[in-house]
Amino acid sequence: MRRLRKQRDELLRLYKQLSSELGETNRGVVALYAELDQRSAELRAASEAKTRFMTSVGHELRAPVTAILGLVRLLRDPGSDPLTPDQAEQLALLEGSAADLLGLVNELLDLAKAESGRLEPRWGTVDLPGLFGALRGTMRSISRSGAARPDATRTEVEIVVEEPDGLPPLRSDEAMLTQVLRNLMTNAIKFTREGEVRLAARPVGADRVAFTVSDTGIGIPPTEQERIFEEFYQVPGAAQADVTGTGLGLPYARRLVTLLGGELTLASTVGEGSTFTVVLPIAPPEPR
Ligand code: ADP
């Protein structure tokens, strides 16, 4: 009898000890959750502040840069006083710089808009043959003109746009998809000296479509493959000293793809090339 009582007391003691330990753990978990909540609120606030900052800087810069461009064009107008060759050259440089700056400001504003949640996709049936045909035309002319890569040493890069055959009908935002693919292809052309840049599309399962933009260019080291999706990030390296850019194209492309309910991923090997893949659902995602 006494042994039984002793065992019971021992069990009770153990039970109490366990309960109190469990209580403590629970309190720890609750505190951790509260801290996580606070951290995510802080992150949200920081990200909103960044977006507000980008928007106001963008707006503040756009007006004066547009004014500079307007004045330069006025000075170069054939109806204005004639310019000396030196002045004409200087004005051309001024116009080029101002146009670059305006491009940067516009990209900044686009990205800020996409991040602020004010950009809503306009869902509709995408005309893929039309879209691919238009890209084939513009990308070939960009590649040929050297606009994406103004160095004289580049050899001809072949632009291959496959036929988008055998795909289910796609409901998405055609303008956003065009912007994303144009952006990826322009990058591919910029960072490829020889070989090809290829756009293809294939079905993934029954309800998704994958678009791939692959190139035979310089490639991206593994350590940089996530960073290039950060604002203003550009892979450091001499190979790119001759190409222009802002480092805003990829973060913007990823934002747009996310708005469309899809994913933008990358596979790349240095010296061999890169493949960017956009996987989109064939119908708008359910609102969360
Ligand atoms: P930008 O092209 O204006 O510099 P992006 O955000 O589009 O900005 O790209 C960021 C960086 O990612 C580029 O500067 C380049 O270093 C790298 N990158 C993007 N696409 C490619 C590619 N196809 N091949 C090699 N590097 C690339």
Boltz pocket constraint, residues with backbone or C-beta under 6 A from the ligand:
constraints:
  - pocket:
      binder: B
      contacts: [[A, 183], [A, 184], [A, 187], [A, 188], [A, 189], [A, 191], [A, 215], [A, 217], [A, 218], [A, 219], [A, 220], [A, 228], [A, 230], [A, 233], [A, 234], [A, 235], [A, 236], [A, 240], [A, 244], [A, 245], [A, 246], [A, 247], [A, 248], [A, 249], [A, 250], [A, 251], [A, 274]]
      max_distance: 6.0
